[in-house]
Amino acid sequence: MNRFTKAAIVGLALVTTAAPLAAEAQSRGDRREHRQDRRDDRRDNRADRREYRQDRRDYRQDRRQDQREYRNDRRDDRREYRRYDRNNRNWWQGRTDFRDYRGARNGYWYAPSYGYYRVEPRYYGHRWQRGSYLPSSYRSYYVRDPYDYGLRPAPRGYRYVHAGNDIVMIAIATGLIASVLNNVY
């Protein structure tokens, strides 16, 4: 074998073993870069999730604050209404819960926010008294905002109810009348 052949064989052997080693070294570097890219992506995703959660928290806080302000505004608006005044017989005019009220009608009572409802003839013009019982068919016409009538909130187990032109405080379970506010409107 001559020198040239030997050199060619050695060169060929070197090329065949060196090429895969170089390719493997290059692929190892690529894998490192790929792993680093994945780490960077995960880090970015975590930061994005943190930002998203913070944005949601801020949104919820803003929404709660807006709701509080809205409730306070509504409460203030309700207080601007004319409140019950025994000396002013027309205190209820202009209030939204009285928008359907057209005065007294035979056989009917009017409950603000509920409208007119039919009454048994024996109760029409009835004067409610403390210690008597309100019939169960009339116990569902609750006073929505006792403040409008100058009343304190009812104690536990009691409720204010519209009964004709009167407001009566009844025991919820039995219908026993605890107090009466006569001729409200």
Backbone as CSV, one residue per row, in Angstrom:
resi,resn,N_x,N_y,N_z,CA_x,CA_y,CA_z,C_x,C_y,C_z
1,MET,0.835,-1.152,0.000,0.000,0.000,0.000,0.894,1.232,0.000
2,ASN,0.523,2.053,-0.775,1.385,3.211,-0.861,0.928,4.284,0.128
3,ARG,1.724,5.271,0.181,1.455,6.318,1.170,0.154,7.057,0.884
4,PHE,-0.030,7.242,-0.369,-1.221,7.981,-0.744,-2.492,7.248,-0.326
5,THR,-2.531,6.008,-0.460,-3.676,5.200,-0.081,-3.844,5.224,1.428
6,LYS,-2.724,5.077,2.135,-2.814,5.121,3.594,-3.358,6.466,4.056
7,ALA,-2.869,7.507,3.487,-3.318,8.842,3.875,-4.800,9.023,3.570
8,ALA,-5.217,8.459,2.446,-6.630,8.575,2.075,-7.512,7.812,3.049
9,ILE,-7.055,6.625,3.454,-7.843,5.818,4.397,-7.903,6.519,5.750
10,VAL,-6.780,7.037,6.226,-6.751,7.731,7.510,-7.632,8.990,7.422
11,GLY,-7.537,9.703,6.329,-8.357,10.908,6.151,-9.843,10.560,6.129
12,LEU,-10.146,9.479,5.421,-11.530,9.042,5.350,-12.032,8.623,6.724
13,ALA,-11.215,7.940,7.486,-11.590,7.515,8.837,-11.808,8.740,9.726
14,LEU,-10.914,9.704,9.618,-11.067,10.916,10.421,-12.347,11.676,10.059
15,VAL,-12.621,11.776,8.802,-13.804,12.508,8.353,-15.063,11.785,8.816
16,THR,-15.096,10.490,8.703,-16.294,9.744,9.094,-16.525,9.757,10.603
17,THR,-15.480,9.850,11.401,-15.680,9.914,12.847,-15.809,11.350,13.342
18,ALA,-15.178,12.283,12.690,-15.206,13.671,13.153,-16.531,14.347,12.815
19,ALA,-17.118,14.032,11.693,-18.374,14.678,11.277,-19.494,14.401,12.278
20,PRO,-19.690,13.145,12.677,-20.748,12.912,13.675,-20.427,13.572,15.018
21,LEU,-19.154,13.591,15.398,-18.810,14.239,16.661,-19.102,15.732,16.586
22,ALA,-18.792,16.363,15.477,-19.049,17.795,15.315,-20.567,18.047,15.302
23,ALA,-21.274,17.176,14.611,-22.732,17.320,14.554,-23.334,17.122,15.936
24,GLU,-22.788,16.141,16.679,-23.289,15.906,18.036,-22.999,17.099,18.926
25,ALA,-21.837,17.691,18.791,-21.489,18.861,19.590,-22.417,20.019,19.239
26,GLN,-22.709,20.147,17.943,-23.606,21.223,17.527,-25.015,20.953,18.068
27,SER,-25.488,19.708,18.021,-26.828,19.399,18.498,-26.913,19.567,20.021
28,ARG,-25.809,19.270,20.746,-25.815,19.513,22.185,-25.991,20.996,22.472
29,GLY,-25.317,21.810,21.730,-25.463,23.254,21.892,-26.887,23.699,21.567
30,ASP,-27.460,23.109,20.531,-28.846,23.436,20.176,-29.786,23.034,21.295
31,ARG,-29.532,21.851,21.872,-30.396,21.400,22.970,-30.299,22.335,24.162
32,ARG,-29.066,22.791,24.452,-28.911,23.745,25.557,-29.696,25.027,25.272
33,GLU,-29.562,25.526,24.064,-30.287,26.736,23.696,-31.803,26.504,23.784
34,HIS,-32.224,25.347,23.315,-33.657,25.025,23.361,-34.156,24.981,24.813
35,ARG,-33.371,24.309,25.697,-33.759,24.259,27.108,-33.795,25.659,27.704
36,GLN,-32.843,26.488,27.365,-32.807,27.857,27.872,-34.017,28.650,27.351
37,ASP,-34.354,28.444,26.089,-35.528,29.117,25.529,-36.796,28.684,26.270
38,ARG,-36.908,27.387,26.542,-38.076,26.895,27.268,-38.142,27.492,28.664
39,ARG,-37.001,27.587,29.358,-36.966,28.216,30.679,-37.420,29.666,30.587
40,ASP,-36.895,30.376,29.590,-37.283,31.773,29.408,-38.788,31.887,29.141
41,ASP,-39.315,30.988,28.322,-40.760,31.000,28.027,-41.575,30.754,29.295
42,ARG,-41.138,29.773,30.094,-41.863,29.502,31.349,-41.813,30.713,32.268
43,ARG,-40.640,31.353,32.367,-40.491,32.531,33.201,-41.425,33.647,32.708
44,ASP,-41.466,33.836,31.404,-42.359,34.857,30.830,-43.822,34.513,31.107
45,ASN,-44.172,33.235,30.978,-45.558,32.813,31.238,-45.938,33.059,32.693
46,ARG,-45.018,32.754,33.609,-45.301,33.011,35.024,-45.513,34.499,35.262
47,ALA,-44.679,35.326,34.660,-44.826,36.775,34.815,-46.165,37.234,34.227
48,ASP,-46.541,36.671,33.076,-47.824,37.032,32.462,-48.987,36.621,33.357
49,ARG,-48.888,35.410,33.928,-49.963,34.953,34.824,-50.055,35.842,36.046
50,ARG,-48.901,36.230,36.618,-48.912,37.139,37.762,-49.578,38.460,37.399
51,GLU,-49.215,38.994,36.245,-49.823,40.241,35.784,-51.327,40.084,35.608
52,TYR,-51.737,38.973,34.995,-53.158,38.711,34.760,-53.916,38.631,36.081
53,ARG,-53.353,37.905,37.059,-54.012,37.796,38.371,-54.118,39.161,39.031
54,GLN,-53.064,39.961,38.931,-53.092,41.292,39.527,-54.138,42.166,38.835
55,ASP,-54.207,42.054,37.516,-55.224,42.818,36.781,-56.624,42.411,37.217
56,ARG,-56.851,41.107,37.402,-58.164,40.635,37.861,-58.472,41.157,39.250
57,ARG,-57.472,41.130,40.142,-57.670,41.670,41.493,-58.041,43.143,41.429
58,ASP,-57.299,43.892,40.621,-57.581,45.327,40.485,-58.982,45.548,39.936
59,TYR,-59.363,44.739,38.938,-60.697,44.866,38.349,-61.772,44.592,39.397
60,ARG,-61.591,43.518,40.189,-62.582,43.190,41.221,-62.663,44.292,42.260
61,GLN,-61.518,44.835,42.663,-61.534,45.926,43.641,-62.261,47.146,43.076
62,ASP,-61.963,47.484,41.835,-62.641,48.627,41.207,-64.139,48.374,41.113
63,ARG,-64.505,47.147,40.758,-65.924,46.818,40.625,-66.633,46.916,41.976
64,ARG,-65.993,46.377,43.023,-66.583,46.478,44.362,-66.753,47.937,44.772
65,GLN,-65.727,48.745,44.505,-65.798,50.163,44.842,-66.932,50.837,44.072
66,ASP,-67.062,50.516,42.790,-68.150,51.087,41.987,-69.507,50.674,42.544
67,GLN,-69.626,49.399,42.943,-70.893,48.931,43.509,-71.205,49.667,44.806
68,ARG,-70.185,49.849,45.659,-70.389,50.588,46.909,-70.874,52.008,46.619
69,GLU,-70.202,52.656,45.675,-70.587,54.027,45.335,-72.003,54.072,44.772
70,TYR,-72.345,53.076,43.933,-73.689,53.023,43.358,-74.735,52.854,44.456
71,ARG,-74.468,51.924,45.393,-75.413,51.716,46.499,-75.571,52.980,47.329
72,ASN,-74.449,53.645,47.619,-74.517,54.883,48.397,-75.289,55.963,47.640
73,ASP,-75.068,56.050,46.329,-75.808,57.034,45.532,-77.298,56.734,45.567
74,ARG,-77.656,55.444,45.425,-79.071,55.078,45.464,-79.667,55.384,46.827
75,ARG,-78.905,55.099,47.881,-79.382,55.383,49.234,-79.601,56.885,49.397
76,ASP,-78.666,57.680,48.869,-78.818,59.136,48.937,-80.029,59.590,48.128
77,ASP,-80.228,58.969,46.951,-81.389,59.327,46.130,-82.682,59.032,46.872
78,ARG,-82.719,57.860,47.540,-83.931,57.508,48.284,-84.186,58.500,49.406
79,ARG,-83.140,58.987,50.018,-83.314,59.935,51.118,-83.788,61.293,50.621
80,GLU,-83.538,61.584,49.326,-84.002,62.839,48.771,-85.512,62.826,48.531
81,TYR,-86.085,61.599,48.441,-87.537,61.511,48.313,-88.181,62.190,49.512
82,ARG,-89.419,62.530,49.325,-90.142,63.044,50.481,-90.427,61.888,51.417
83,ARG,-90.093,62.076,52.644,-90.380,61.064,53.656,-91.768,61.288,54.198
84,TYR,-92.251,60.266,54.891,-93.566,60.338,55.508,-93.628,61.536,56.448
85,ASP,-94.675,62.337,56.279,-94.872,63.503,57.126,-96.353,63.558,57.477
86,ARG,-96.659,63.347,58.739,-98.057,63.302,59.179,-98.797,64.617,58.871
87,ASN,-98.089,65.717,58.820,-98.712,67.019,58.566,-98.935,67.300,57.080
88,ASN,-98.252,66.579,56.210,-98.384,66.775,54.769,-99.079,65.558,54.174
89,ARG,-100.333,65.686,53.787,-101.099,64.555,53.260,-100.623,64.128,51.877
90,ASN,-99.867,64.945,51.185,-99.408,64.616,49.828,-97.916,64.288,49.776
91,TRP,-97.363,63.817,50.865,-95.932,63.530,50.935,-95.509,62.467,49.932
92,TRP,-96.429,61.588,49.549,-96.117,60.450,48.703,-96.059,60.811,47.223
93,GLN,-96.553,61.967,46.826,-96.615,62.315,45.402,-95.217,62.492,44.818
94,GLY,-95.044,61.969,43.610,-93.759,62.068,42.919,-92.808,60.928,43.215
95,ARG,-93.183,60.021,44.081,-92.319,58.875,44.405,-92.579,57.750,43.414
96,THR,-91.535,57.038,43.019,-91.692,55.994,42.003,-92.527,54.822,42.501
97,ASP,-92.459,54.500,43.786,-93.239,53.358,44.279,-94.733,53.676,44.378
98,PHE,-95.107,54.934,44.218,-96.511,55.341,44.219,-96.989,55.714,42.809
99,ARG,-96.248,55.352,41.785,-96.575,55.827,40.438,-97.937,55.330,39.955
100,ASP,-98.426,54.182,40.430,-99.726,53.646,40.014,-100.857,54.080,40.932
101,TYR,-100.570,54.822,41.956,-101.594,55.188,42.941,-102.534,56.238,42.361
102,ARG,-103.823,55.955,42.401,-104.837,56.872,41.874,-105.872,57.208,42.947
103,GLY,-105.496,57.087,44.196,-106.418,57.379,45.285,-107.133,56.121,45.756
104,ALA,-108.013,56.295,46.727,-108.731,55.155,47.310,-109.715,54.589,46.287
105,ARG,-109.834,53.258,46.264,-110.794,52.578,45.389,-111.579,51.604,46.246
106,ASN,-112.883,51.549,46.036,-113.728,50.630,46.800,-113.322,49.186,46.536
107,GLY,-113.137,48.440,47.636,-112.809,47.021,47.537,-111.345,46.727,47.328
108,TYR,-110.495,47.751,47.290,-109.067,47.558,47.050,-108.250,48.353,48.057
109,TRP,-107.070,47.826,48.333,-106.062,48.550,49.086,-104.899,48.783,48.148
110,TYR,-104.098,49.750,48.477,-102.907,50.026,47.673,-101.679,49.807,48.543
111,ALA,-100.709,49.063,48.009,-99.425,48.878,48.685,-98.340,49.424,47.758
112,PRO,-97.552,50.413,48.197,-96.497,50.970,47.343,-95.571,49.869,46.833
113,SER,-95.220,49.971,45.567,-94.370,49.010,44.854,-95.099,47.721,44.521
114,TYR,-96.271,47.467,45.078,-97.047,46.267,44.760,-98.259,46.605,43.901
115,GLY,-98.878,47.743,44.124,-100.070,48.149,43.400,-101.329,47.853,44.199
116,TYR,-102.461,47.920,43.529,-103.749,47.667,44.183,-103.958,46.162,44.343
117,TYR,-104.579,45.785,45.443,-104.949,44.379,45.622,-106.322,44.311,46.284
118,ARG,-107.071,43.277,45.930,-108.453,43.112,46.371,-108.508,42.761,47.856
119,VAL,-109.545,43.293,48.522,-109.707,43.097,49.961,-111.071,42.493,50.225
120,GLU,-111.123,41.596,51.176,-112.421,41.059,51.584,-113.262,42.210,52.133
121,PRO,-114.564,42.214,51.845,-115.416,43.330,52.277,-115.385,43.575,53.784
122,ARG,-115.221,42.541,54.581,-115.244,42.753,56.041,-114.019,43.524,56.536
123,TYR,-112.917,43.581,55.735,-111.713,44.309,56.156,-111.613,45.695,55.540
124,TYR,-112.511,46.032,54.619,-112.435,47.353,54.010,-112.811,48.410,55.056
125,GLY,-111.948,49.374,55.263,-112.184,50.408,56.278,-111.919,49.915,57.696
126,HIS,-111.327,48.736,57.848,-111.040,48.148,59.160,-109.942,48.936,59.870
127,ARG,-110.092,49.150,61.166,-109.062,49.808,61.984,-108.280,48.719,62.709
128,TRP,-107.028,48.573,62.332,-106.173,47.554,62.947,-105.762,48.016,64.336
129,GLN,-105.705,47.046,65.252,-105.333,47.356,66.629,-104.224,46.425,67.082
130,ARG,-103.439,46.943,67.969,-102.370,46.139,68.556,-102.976,44.949,69.297
131,GLY,-102.403,43.759,69.113,-102.888,42.564,69.786,-103.820,41.736,68.917
132,SER,-104.340,42.293,67.819,-105.176,41.490,66.921,-104.265,40.814,65.891
133,TYR,-104.841,40.036,65.008,-104.073,39.283,64.021,-104.380,39.778,62.614
134,LEU,-103.353,39.892,61.794,-103.522,40.254,60.393,-103.752,38.958,59.620
135,PRO,-104.818,38.874,58.794,-105.066,37.646,58.032,-103.873,37.285,57.154
136,SER,-103.639,36.003,56.969,-102.455,35.538,56.239,-102.424,36.018,54.789
137,SER,-103.582,36.268,54.184,-103.593,36.709,52.778,-103.030,38.121,52.617
138,TYR,-102.913,38.901,53.695,-102.406,40.276,53.609,-101.006,40.430,54.197
139,ARG,-100.370,39.349,54.568,-99.053,39.426,55.227,-97.885,39.541,54.258
140,SER,-98.128,39.423,52.978,-97.015,39.396,52.018,-96.670,40.772,51.439
141,TYR,-97.394,41.828,51.829,-97.142,43.163,51.277,-96.203,43.942,52.202
142,TYR,-94.937,43.501,52.226,-93.942,44.071,53.129,-93.593,45.508,52.768
143,VAL,-93.253,46.278,53.782,-92.717,47.628,53.575,-91.259,47.453,53.176
144,ARG,-90.902,47.955,52.024,-89.546,47.718,51.507,-88.484,48.550,52.215
145,ASP,-88.817,49.800,52.555,-87.835,50.661,53.214,-88.509,51.417,54.360
146,PRO,-88.450,50.863,55.568,-89.109,51.509,56.711,-88.614,52.935,56.946
147,TYR,-87.386,53.229,56.531,-86.805,54.555,56.724,-87.693,55.627,56.093
148,ASP,-88.294,55.314,54.930,-89.147,56.291,54.246,-90.336,56.718,55.098
149,TYR,-90.758,55.859,55.993,-91.916,56.158,56.835,-91.507,56.610,58.235
150,GLY,-90.232,56.861,58.410,-89.733,57.314,59.708,-89.702,56.192,60.728
151,LEU,-89.627,54.950,60.267,-89.631,53.791,61.166,-88.228,53.237,61.318
152,ARG,-87.961,52.679,62.478,-86.710,51.954,62.688,-86.873,50.576,62.065
153,PRO,-85.778,49.899,61.787,-85.905,48.533,61.272,-86.662,47.662,62.275
154,ALA,-87.461,46.753,61.746,-88.249,45.870,62.616,-87.317,44.916,63.365
155,PRO,-87.669,44.571,64.610,-86.830,43.614,65.343,-86.884,42.233,64.688
156,ARG,-85.979,41.388,65.097,-85.913,40.040,64.545,-87.231,39.311,64.793
157,GLY,-87.750,38.672,63.737,-88.996,37.923,63.858,-90.225,38.762,63.565
158,TYR,-90.045,40.062,63.268,-91.160,40.959,62.970,-90.931,41.604,61.605
159,ARG,-92.011,42.085,61.019,-91.931,42.732,59.718,-92.999,43.798,59.630
160,TYR,-92.709,44.885,58.923,-93.715,45.905,58.653,-94.479,45.498,57.403
161,VAL,-95.808,45.668,57.432,-96.657,45.261,56.322,-97.641,46.384,56.007
162,HIS,-97.930,46.575,54.724,-98.966,47.521,54.304,-100.319,46.853,54.495
163,ALA,-101.218,47.518,55.183,-102.589,47.013,55.372,-103.529,48.198,55.184
164,GLY,-104.015,48.380,53.980,-104.830,49.553,53.683,-103.959,50.782,53.725
165,ASN,-104.446,51.844,54.364,-103.650,53.069,54.524,-102.769,53.005,55.758
166,ASP,-102.733,51.878,56.414,-101.952,51.710,57.640,-100.699,50.878,57.364
167,ILE,-99.739,51.037,58.259,-98.577,50.148,58.266,-98.588,49.473,59.626
168,VAL,-98.554,48.140,59.609,-98.589,47.396,60.864,-97.317,46.570,60.984
169,MET,-96.803,46.458,62.203,-95.670,45.581,62.451,-96.236,44.287,62.995
170,ILE,-95.944,43.175,62.295,-96.504,41.878,62.696,-95.392,40.901,63.031
171,ALA,-95.750,39.917,63.853,-94.849,38.793,64.078,-94.951,37.923,62.822
172,ILE,-93.837,37.604,62.219,-93.841,36.873,60.945,-94.514,35.515,61.083
173,ALA,-94.256,34.815,62.157,-94.776,33.462,62.315,-96.284,33.420,62.538
174,THR,-96.816,34.354,63.294,-98.229,34.261,63.694,-99.123,35.330,63.091
175,GLY,-98.576,36.470,62.704,-99.396,37.572,62.205,-99.928,38.457,63.309
176,LEU,-99.458,38.277,64.538,-99.880,39.112,65.676,-99.376,40.538,65.451
177,ILE,-100.257,41.503,65.562,-99.913,42.902,65.327,-99.269,43.483,66.576
178,ALA,-98.033,43.970,66.423,-97.295,44.525,67.551,-97.452,46.042,67.617
179,SER,-97.581,46.713,66.482,-97.801,48.170,66.473,-98.471,48.571,65.164
180,VAL,-99.109,49.751,65.186,-99.859,50.236,64.022,-99.490,51.698,63.783
181,LEU,-99.268,52.063,62.516,-99.088,53.431,62.091,-100.280,53.736,61.188
182,ASN,-101.248,54.533,61.681,-102.519,54.758,60.984,-102.423,55.850,59.940
183,ASN,-103.262,55.701,58.902,-103.449,56.707,57.859,-102.150,57.302,57.317
184,VAL,-101.332,56.467,56.745,-100.050,56.903,56.208,-100.228,57.672,54.908
185,TYR,-101.134,57.245,54.054,-101.400,57.946,52.781,-102.853,57.820,52.426
